[in-house]
């Protein structure tokens, strides 16, 4: 008889049927992901493992274990930069322009050090942050060392998952093969390689808020704010109230933010023309939704950073920062 493959035990934990299946412990998840990233599993095992997790829905403990394993493989520079905000952007936009990039740029102009990371191209018909950063002439790195240098110089940098973790990038590219997103989309958002104190998160499915919240607590993430963002990105939907699930120094909570626009109906762009990002930034186009999306996103992050004590105070400060932006920057 053939000897059982070592990874088979982790597939079995997830797939033993309704009566016996269970979630992985944090330690089991870390070991399993370590094996995956080391190339010690067969393709059949990987596909089964990812889809069983998808059907069950990953837990905070599983994501925390996966993240711990992934962090072991980072090629970090000797001198780490001081990063304030880890900004993940993995969803892409298809109904609205990625206004969140302008919010990140405003923060960088105000001395906030931002590391952005994401993946692109895994879902057709979407605009991804990598393309937007390049179009706007903002720093895009090819390694963590280059990203560190760009953050020190410009206050912001974007690094693709392809360079951050090539193996995770290969796995996220399985979406068109498997037909479904995998837990890699969730864990990649939590990677935070530079150990930034503040971690905003945008999600599409509300149930994933608690998963991120639980994982952040287990990982010791000092401050996190997760909310349902436009298209699943870290971008406020101005027409809607939003529940922001938070972690502050080991304590979880929820904040209820009111809508920023009176009309609950949201219009969608027929064409995602990136040139309009520049027009709005320069003030050459008046765009109420864009302004509300940018300032609303800024406000959530400013409150997370404790730059304001209240929701109203954070929104007011965000409006001031947007009004004072350097329009010649773009």
Protein Blocks (a to p, Z undefined) as FASTA:
>chain_A
ZZddfklmmmmmmmnojklgccddfklmmmmmmmmmnopacfklmmmmmmmmmmnopafk
lmmmmmmmmmmmpccdfbdcddfbdcddfkopakbccfklmmmmmmmmnopacdddddeh
jaghiacfklmmmmnopacdfbfklmmmmmmmnopacddfklmmmmlmmmmmmmmmnopa
cfklmmmmmnomnopabdcdddfblmlmmmmmmmmmmnopabacddddehhiacddfkbc
cdddddeehiacddddddfbfblcdcddfbdcfklmmmmmnopaccfklmmmmmmmmmmm
mmmnopafbfklmmmmmmmmmmmpcfklZZ
